[in-house]
C-alpha cells in the first residue's frame, strides 16, 4: 500500500475504537514510522511503503488501538514549544498546563527562586528556565524515575546544571530553603472517578494522577506546607480541576493567602494563584 491509503486505513481503524482524535493520531504515528514530520505526509502520499515501514506503522497502530497514549508510543511530547522525551514513568505534559507556566513566568520576580513540586518529565521547570534565565529553578519529585527523566530533558534542552533536581516527597528534599514562587501540577483526580475516565489514562502513573480526599489531598498539603517555604510576598501557583475550585479558595484563605482562580481557554477553573502577604 502507499502512504495515503495506509493513512486512511489507520484513521478508519482508530475511529472504530472511539479514539477522540483519529485523524491527528494516525498522522503522528505514520510520520513517526516513516521518520518524517506530519506535514510531509501529503508530499509522500503516493509513495509505496517498504515492508519494514508498513510493519512498523501497523505495530504503532495496534498499540494506539489498545489506547496506549501517542506520546508514549512515539516517546515524545511538545510542551511550551519544546520537545520533551516521555515514558510511562511520567505524566504526559498537557496543553492546559502551559497556562500555569504563563503565570509563573509573569509573576516570578527578577533573579527569583522558583520551586517546581512534582516535576515529572521536567516540563514546567525546564520551560520556566528556558524562558527566564535569570531565575534559580529547583525541582522535586517523589519518583526517582521521574527525576531521572526530568534531568535528561533538562540536559537535552538546556544543558546540564541549569536546574537543581532532588528526589523526595514535596518539600522534603529542599527543607530549609525559601522560594519566591512555588509551581506545581500535583495529582488532583478523584480516585472515585477512575472508571469513568478515558482508557488512555490507565497507562499513566497513578501517583501523578490520583489523590485521596476527592482529589484534594496533595493540593491541600501544598497549601498547608508552603507558607514557611515562601519569601514575603511569595506565591504558590497550582493546577487544579474545576471540582476543587471552592475548596481551594477556602483552604487558601484559611492559611492567609490571597487566592484567585484562573480559567483555562475552555472556560474551566484551571490554575490557582495563592499570594502570601509581605508581613
Secondary structure, 3 states (H helix, E strand, C coil): CEHHHHHHHHHHHHHHCCCCCHHHHHHHHHHHHHCCCHHHHHHHCCCECCHHHHHHHHHHHHHHHCCCCHHHHHCEEEECCEEEECCCCCCCCCHHHHHHHHHHHHHCCCCCEEEEECCCCCHHHHHHHHHCCCCEEEEEECCHHHHHHHHHHHHHHCCCCCEEEEECCCCHHHCCCCEEEEEECCCCEEHHHHHHCCHHHHHCCHHHHEECCCCCHHHHHHHHHHHHHEEEEEEEEEECCHHHHHHHHHHHHHCCCEEEEEECCCCCEEEEEEECCCC
